[in-house]
Structures are given as structure tokens and as C-alpha cells.
Amino acid sequence: MPKKRRKLSKEHEKNISIALKEIELILAKINDISDDDIRGEYAISFAPVKLSLDKISMDYTNVGFNEDSVKMYSSYLSLLAKFKDEYEI
């Protein structure tokens, strides 16, 4: 049975790429915090945001663009906004 082709979306790819760069920047800022306790607290609070983006990226690579992609990206944006509201970075 031939493998089903995955649906692609240039806009979604662009969003993922921008999000990956933003995550990298935030992680660098978190790692620059000198106090171990504060750095650990930030890292723990930021973990769900990073995991969400990792899932989006992996899902897009394996499955492609689908209706869940939009929902997952929206969820990622709300997690990121919540993190930014609660923590100054």
C-alpha cells in the first residue's frame, strides 16, 4: 500500500520556524539567569511551552497540516502568552 502524502502549508511552516527561533531565544535567556533556583523555576514553567512546540513540529513533520495543527498552534500561543505574563524574561 503506498504511503499517503502529507498535506503541507507554507504559512504553518513559517509559523513553526518563527516559533522555534523564539523558543531558542527564551531558552538562552533562561539559561543566562545566574540564580539556580530562579533559573530552575523558569525552566520548569517554560517546559510545557517547549513541549507543545516540539509536538507541533513533530506532528507537522510526520502527519502534515491538518485541522489539529491550527488547534495545537493556538494552544501553543496561549501557553506562551501565559508564560510571558507570569514571568519577566
Secondary structure as UniProt FT lines:
FT   HELIX           10..31
FT   HELIX           36..62
FT   HELIX           67..86
//
